[in-house]
Amino acid sequence: MKKVHPEFAFQSRELEGQIDGTLGDPPNRKNYDMMVQALVSEYGNGDGLDDVNMMAFALVDRIRFSDPKGLVREAMDYESDDPAKVFAMANCDGDDEGKAMYASICENHPELARQAIVTAFLYKNQARWEDDDQSLDQLARGDEGDDDELDDTSAGDDFTQLFDQDGGDRE
């Protein structure tokens, strides 16, 4: 399994939350389909929000990936100077609206489209990559717990009492 850029991992998790939130509980497929159709229409017309997740949301059900290994490699770098490389690794051949949307986003928003394509890929292929462990247990590893001790940069009592109008005598 490959590690991906932390921003791609974040965007993929956000996309999952957005899709789950739109589907609702219990899942309302009609509501979800209406949302996707509205996004596809907007992006197909050359409009739409400049938002990675919204664009990935529009793509996720229509996009097909022809080079999964290449997309995993591309997911290691969030910013790239060659979006056409990613465009060649995927397509939306299923329907005319999907084709129009794909062509439109690639032409009008190439950098954002690259990120949305990779995000949609990661969402649909979660078993192909792994995220950095950001759990509290992982973040605490190697921490010696010496946060309670004052270090040389901490303000001492003598300094802080300079600003205390009561001179430190409180009742």
Solvent accessible surface area in square Angstrom, and as a share of the most:
residue,aa,sasa,rsa
1,M,159,0.71
2,K,99,0.42
3,K,104,0.44
4,V,10,0.06
5,H,63,0.28
6,P,81,0.51
7,E,58,0.26
8,F,0,0.00
9,A,0,0.00
10,F,90,0.38
11,Q,23,0.10
12,S,3,0.02
13,R,112,0.41
14,E,78,0.35
15,L,0,0.00
16,E,66,0.30
17,G,43,0.41
18,Q,53,0.24
19,I,8,0.04
20,D,82,0.43
21,G,59,0.56
22,T,24,0.14
23,L,36,0.18
24,G,35,0.33
25,D,144,0.75
26,P,114,0.72
27,P,100,0.63
28,N,76,0.39
29,R,135,0.49
30,K,153,0.65
31,N,65,0.33
32,Y,4,0.02
33,D,69,0.36
34,M,117,0.52
35,M,62,0.28
36,V,7,0.04
37,Q,71,0.31
38,A,54,0.42
39,L,18,0.09
40,V,2,0.01
41,S,48,0.31
42,E,82,0.37
43,Y,1,0.00
44,G,25,0.24
45,N,110,0.56
46,G,27,0.26
47,D,79,0.41
48,G,30,0.28
49,L,109,0.54
50,D,109,0.56
51,D,56,0.29
52,V,16,0.09
53,N,18,0.09
54,M,35,0.16
55,M,0,0.00
56,A,0,0.00
57,F,0,0.00
58,A,0,0.00
59,L,0,0.00
60,V,3,0.02
61,D,59,0.30
62,R,46,0.17
63,I,1,0.00
64,R,123,0.45
65,F,43,0.18
66,S,76,0.49
67,D,51,0.26
68,P,41,0.26
69,K,149,0.63
70,G,0,0.00
71,L,0,0.00
72,V,9,0.05
73,R,139,0.51
74,E,18,0.08
75,A,0,0.00
76,M,86,0.38
77,D,72,0.37
78,Y,26,0.10
79,E,120,0.54
80,S,34,0.22
81,D,142,0.74
82,D,61,0.32
83,P,22,0.14
84,A,62,0.48
85,K,105,0.44
86,V,0,0.00
87,F,36,0.15
88,A,83,0.64
89,M,17,0.08
90,A,5,0.04
91,N,48,0.25
92,C,3,0.02
93,D,89,0.46
94,G,69,0.66
95,D,50,0.26
96,D,114,0.59
97,E,82,0.37
98,G,0,0.00
99,K,98,0.42
100,A,53,0.41
101,M,0,0.00
102,Y,25,0.10
103,A,62,0.48
104,S,15,0.09
105,I,0,0.00
106,C,22,0.13
107,E,141,0.63
108,N,72,0.37
109,H,39,0.17
110,P,41,0.26
111,E,103,0.46
112,L,31,0.16
113,A,0,0.00
114,R,2,0.01
115,Q,18,0.08
116,A,0,0.00
117,I,0,0.00
118,V,0,0.00
119,T,0,0.00
120,A,0,0.00
121,F,1,0.00
122,L,0,0.00
123,Y,48,0.18
124,K,87,0.37
125,N,37,0.19
126,Q,83,0.37
127,A,87,0.68
128,R,101,0.37
129,W,23,0.08
130,E,70,0.31
131,D,51,0.26
132,D,53,0.28
133,D,77,0.40
134,Q,116,0.51
135,S,53,0.34
136,L,148,0.74
137,D,111,0.57
138,Q,63,0.28
139,L,107,0.53
140,A,59,0.45
141,R,165,0.60
142,G,79,0.76
143,D,85,0.44
144,E,153,0.69
145,G,54,0.52
146,D,79,0.41
147,D,117,0.61
148,D,138,0.71
149,E,132,0.59
150,L,142,0.71
151,D,91,0.47
152,D,153,0.79
153,T,125,0.73
154,S,48,0.31
155,A,59,0.46
156,G,35,0.34
157,D,109,0.56
158,D,124,0.64
159,F,112,0.47
160,T,68,0.40
161,Q,92,0.41
162,L,134,0.67
163,F,151,0.63
164,D,34,0.18
165,Q,182,0.81
166,D,85,0.44
167,G,49,0.47
168,G,35,0.34
169,D,118,0.61
170,R,173,0.63
171,E,224,1.00
